[in-house]
């Protein structure tokens, strides 16, 4: 569907809210190359040991030995962080071995060594638990707990990013809105446990049919969305025909009388917001549903260039 060009429309691209600084720092460190982080941590530990060894006896560097432990734990988790804690404790002890030469007996150096190691390991455990909690919270806020695909908020965020990328590189993308026909009858006659299994089966089928760069999402109770980056209308047609056939096969295998109605819009120069685009694809889907449930979007042609699509068109284009 091509909007009128006589009156330019303002660009309304929603800016994504900035994530918390701690979460951003963790994501940044976690995305660094493992070899680079390990190399930096080892070099930092060696530099700390050399500086500590050559410094005055009353000057302590103990707290700085936590820096390489911090980096490795953020990047790789508990066990690599624990190994770095042991290495940091050993380097600290060797750098300060002269402090224990005058002590009577052997228990004091061993006690101090064990105390420092316990502090380092406890720090590693607390930090790794914090990182896991933050990642779990972020995952729960992004993905639907039942199906495992993106929830509506995260799907909209990914759509916002694709809008910005499409505007910058002038690459098209396709947005799909899908609704499960007769889903309520499955819930009513077979129970909600069967309905949940059906939703998971649909989501799993969508994930298996999509690329890594695609974003499937659950937008409502029995409504799914699909974001297809760098996908024109012809490729989207072929893909949706395959996807609907796979879903129909899965529904038939389980004896579920459910079909899928889909509406899709291809955008080549997006000027709408994410919510407006979702609404446009939703209207395309309902226009197709008005003709009859479970229609195959590959069987219809694109609307004529330069005008609004007819009510029956499952595909639209926005240039």
C-alpha positions in Angstrom: 0.0 0.0 0.0 1.6 3.3 -1.1 0.6 6.4 1.0 -0.2 9.6 -0.8 2.9 11.8 -1.5 1.2 15.2 -1.9 1.4 15.9 1.9 4.6 14.7 3.5 4.1 12.9 6.8 6.3 13.5 9.8 8.7 10.7 10.8 7.6 9.2 14.1 10.3 6.8 15.1 10.1 6.1 18.9 13.4 6.2 20.7 14.2 3.1 22.8 14.6 3.8 26.5 18.2 3.4 27.7 18.8 0.2 29.7 20.2 0.4 33.2 23.9 1.1 33.3 24.8 -2.1 35.2 22.9 -4.2 32.7 24.6 -2.3 29.8 28.0 -2.8 31.2 27.4 -6.5 31.8 26.1 -7.0 28.2 29.1 -5.1 26.8 31.7 -7.1 28.7 29.8 -10.4 27.9 30.0 -9.5 24.2 33.8 -9.1 24.2 36.0 -11.9 22.8 36.9 -14.5 25.4 40.6 -14.6 24.4 40.8 -10.8 24.6 39.3 -10.7 28.1 41.5 -13.5 29.4 44.6 -11.9 28.0 43.7 -8.6 29.5 43.0 -10.2 32.9 46.3 -12.1 32.9 48.3 -9.1 31.9 46.6 -7.0 34.6 47.2 -9.6 37.2 50.9 -9.8 36.2 51.2 -6.0 36.4 49.6 -5.9 39.8 51.9 -8.6 41.1 55.0 -6.9 39.9 53.9 -3.5 41.2 52.9 -5.0 44.6 56.2 -6.9 44.8 58.3 -3.7 44.2 56.2 -1.4 46.4 56.7 -0.5 50.0 55.6 -3.1 52.5 52.9 -0.9 54.1 51.2 -0.2 50.7 48.4 -2.6 50.0 47.1 -3.5 46.5 44.9 -6.3 47.6 41.6 -4.8 46.4 42.9 -4.3 42.9 43.4 -8.0 42.5 39.6 -8.2 42.2 39.7 -6.4 38.9 40.8 -9.3 36.7 38.4 -11.6 38.7 35.6 -9.1 38.0 36.3 -9.1 34.2 36.5 -12.9 33.9 33.4 -13.5 36.0 31.4 -11.0 34.0 32.5 -12.5 30.7 32.5 -16.2 31.5 30.6 -16.9 34.7 31.3 -18.6 38.0 33.9 -21.3 37.3 36.3 -19.2 35.1 36.0 -16.5 37.7 36.8 -18.9 40.5 39.9 -20.0 38.6 41.0 -16.4 38.3 40.3 -15.9 42.0 42.7 -18.8 42.8 45.3 -17.3 40.4 44.9 -13.8 41.9 45.3 -15.2 45.4 48.5 -17.0 44.4 50.0 -13.9 42.7 49.1 -11.8 45.8 50.7 -14.3 48.1 53.9 -14.5 46.0 54.2 -10.7 45.8 53.9 -10.4 49.5 55.8 -13.5 50.7 58.4 -11.4 52.4 55.8 -10.1 54.8 55.4 -13.6 56.3 59.1 -14.5 56.6 59.5 -13.3 60.2 56.3 -14.9 61.5 56.7 -17.8 64.0 55.2 -21.0 62.7 53.5 -21.7 59.5 49.8 -21.1 60.5 49.8 -17.3 59.9 50.7 -17.4 56.2 48.3 -20.3 55.6 45.5 -18.5 57.4 46.0 -15.2 55.5 46.2 -17.1 52.2 43.0 -19.0 53.0 41.3 -15.8 54.1 42.1 -13.9 51.0 41.1 -16.9 48.8 37.7 -17.2 50.6 37.1 -13.4 50.1 37.9 -13.7 46.4 35.7 -16.8 45.9 32.8 -15.2 47.8 33.1 -12.1 45.6 33.1 -14.3 42.5 30.0 -16.2 43.7 28.1 -13.0 44.5 29.0 -11.4 41.3 28.1 -14.4 39.1 24.8 -14.7 41.0 24.0 -11.0 40.3 24.9 -11.4 36.6 22.7 -14.5 36.3 19.8 -12.7 38.1 20.1 -9.7 35.7 20.2 -11.9 32.6 17.2 -14.0 33.9 15.2 -10.8 34.6 16.1 -9.4 31.2 15.1 -12.6 29.5 11.8 -12.7 31.3 11.1 -9.1 30.3 11.8 -9.9 26.7 10.3 -13.3 26.0 6.9 -14.9 26.4 7.2 -17.5 29.2 4.8 -20.0 27.5 6.1 -20.1 24.0 9.7 -18.7 24.3 9.3 -16.2 21.5 9.5 -12.5 21.9 6.7 -10.8 23.8 5.0 -7.7 22.4 7.3 -5.2 24.1 10.5 -6.8 22.9 9.0 -7.4 19.4 8.2 -3.7 19.2 11.7 -2.9 20.2 13.2 -5.1 17.5 10.8 -3.5 15.0 12.0 0.0 16.1 15.6 -1.1 15.5 14.7 -2.5 12.1 12.9 0.7 11.2 16.0 2.7 11.9 18.2 0.2 10.0 15.9 0.2 7.0 15.8 4.0 6.9 19.6 4.1 7.0 20.4 1.4 4.5 17.3 1.6 2.3 16.6 -2.1 2.7 13.0 -3.5 2.7 11.5 -5.6 5.5 8.3 -7.4 5.9 6.0 -7.4 9.0 3.6 -10.4 9.4 0.6 -10.6 11.8 -0.9 -14.0 12.3 -4.1 -15.2 14.1 -5.0 -18.7 15.0 -8.5 -19.6 13.7 -10.7 -21.7 15.9 -8.3 -21.6 18.8 -11.1 -20.8 21.3 -12.9 -24.0 20.4 -9.7 -26.0 21.3 -9.6 -24.4 24.7 -13.3 -24.9 25.3 -13.4 -28.6 24.2 -9.9 -29.8 25.2 -8.9 -27.6 28.0 -6.3 -24.9 28.5 -3.4 -27.3 28.8 -4.1 -28.5 25.2 -4.4 -24.8 24.2 -1.0 -24.1 25.7 0.5 -27.1 23.9 -1.0 -25.8 20.7 0.5 -22.4 21.1 3.9 -23.9 21.9 3.7 -26.1 18.8 2.9 -23.1 16.6 5.7 -21.0 18.1 8.2 -23.9 17.7 7.1 -24.3 14.0 7.6 -20.6 13.4 11.1 -20.7 15.0 12.1 -23.7 13.0 11.0 -22.1 9.7 12.7 -18.7 10.4 16.3 -17.4 10.1 18.4 -16.3 13.0 17.9 -12.7 11.9 14.1 -13.0 11.9 12.1 -12.1 15.1 9.0 -14.2 15.9 6.8 -12.9 18.7 3.6 -13.5 20.5 1.5 -10.3 20.3 -1.6 -11.5 22.1 -3.4 -14.6 23.3 -3.4 -16.5 20.0 -1.8 -13.8 17.8 1.8 -14.0 16.6 4.0 -11.5 14.8 7.0 -12.1 12.6 9.6 -9.5 11.5 11.5 -10.5 8.4 14.5 -8.1 7.8 15.7 -7.5 4.3 12.8 -9.4 2.9 10.7 -8.2 -0.1 7.1 -9.1 -0.8 8.0 -11.9 -3.3 10.3 -13.7 -0.8 7.8 -13.1 2.0 5.0 -14.7 -0.1 7.1 -17.8 -0.6 8.1 -18.0 3.0 4.6 -17.5 4.3 3.2 -20.2 2.0 5.8 -22.7 3.4 5.1 -21.6 7.0 1.4 -22.0 6.7 1.8 -25.4 5.2 4.1 -26.4 8.1 1.7 -25.1 10.7 -1.3 -26.9 9.0 0.7 -30.1 9.0 1.5 -29.8 12.7 -2.2 -29.0 13.5 -3.3 -32.0 11.4 -0.8 -34.3 13.1 -2.3 -33.5 16.5 -5.9 -33.4 15.4 -6.4 -29.7 16.2 -8.9 -28.0 13.9 -6.9 -24.8 13.8 -5.8 -22.8 10.8 -3.7 -19.6 10.5 -4.8 -16.3 8.9 -1.9 -14.0 8.1 -1.6 -10.4 7.0 1.7 -9.0 5.8 3.1 -5.6 4.9 6.4 -4.9 3.2 8.1 -1.6 4.0 10.8 -0.1 1.8 10.9 3.4 3.2 9.2 3.3 6.6 7.6 6.5 7.9 5.3 5.0 10.4 5.9 4.1 14.1 6.2 0.5 15.2 2.7 0.5 16.7 1.3 1.9 13.5 3.0 -0.8 11.4 1.7 -3.5 13.7 -1.8 -2.1 13.4 -1.5 -2.0 9.6 -0.4 -5.6 9.5 -3.2 -6.4 11.9 -5.8 -4.8 9.7 -4.4 -6.7 6.7 -4.9 -9.9 8.6 -8.5 -9.1 9.6 -9.3 -8.1 6.0 -8.1 -11.6 5.0 -10.1 -13.2 7.8 -13.2 -11.5 6.6 -13.0 -13.5 3.4 -12.6 -16.8 5.2 -10.3 -18.3 7.7 -7.0 -20.0 6.9 -6.4 -18.3 3.6 -3.1 -18.8 1.9 -1.3 -15.4 1.4 0.7 -16.7 -1.5 -2.4 -17.2 -3.5 -3.2 -13.5 -3.8 -1.5 -10.7 -5.7 -0.1 -7.5 -4.4 -2.3 -4.4 -4.4 -1.8 -2.0 -7.3 1.0 0.4 -6.9 0.0 3.9 -5.9 -3.3 3.0 -4.3 -4.9 1.5 -1.2 -5.1 -2.3 -1.2 -8.5 -3.9 -1.6 -10.0 -5.4 1.5 -9.1 -8.9 0.5 -5.4 -8.3 -0.1 -3.3 -10.2 2.5 -0.2 -8.4 1.4 0.5 -4.6 1.4 3.5 -2.6 0.4 4.6 0.8 1.8 7.2 2.5 -0.3 
